[in-house]
């Protein structure tokens, strides 16, 4: 909106129009001044959103960790009668003092650590016995405690993949590695 101010040359000579013109020009100037002062301040809105985002991220991380703490086993669709059997959940736990072999039903064997060496041959024999009973099973979990030497981890993984005396037999090629619980005594 543009405001044109009238020149004094074009003003009528009579005095009745002068107050009306000045009132109109003052009203237009006031209106223009109000339009220029109008701003949108979004700084406080940004502060509120920053606080909300922090609490949303913090809350979602807590709820995600709580879901993992529940250890829920969500049932999958069963494709055939072969999948009716429960998985073996074979687990090898590697601690400083011993090596534990367990499945979903509990502890199978405890193999002590003798002078810094684990009994890898006995572990491989036990895994071969399990493989002969359940030839379709391919998964094994390896849970490793803190401060275990890398060479021991590799030796256990090698023994879990193939038997040393019979390298043609593939034992458990799909190995998942995780952290063992503190304390060393798994059920």
Buried (B, 14 or more C-beta within 10 A) or exposed (E): EEEEEEEEEEEEEEEEEEEEEEEEBEEBEEEEEEEEEEEEEEEEEEEEEEEEEEEEEEEEEEEEEEEEEEEEEEEEEEEEEEEEEEEBEBBBBBBEEBBBBBBEEEBBBBBEBEEEEBBBEBBBBBBBEBBEEBEEBBBBBBBBBEEBEEEBBEBBBEBBBBBEEEEEEEBBEEBEEEEBEEEEEBE
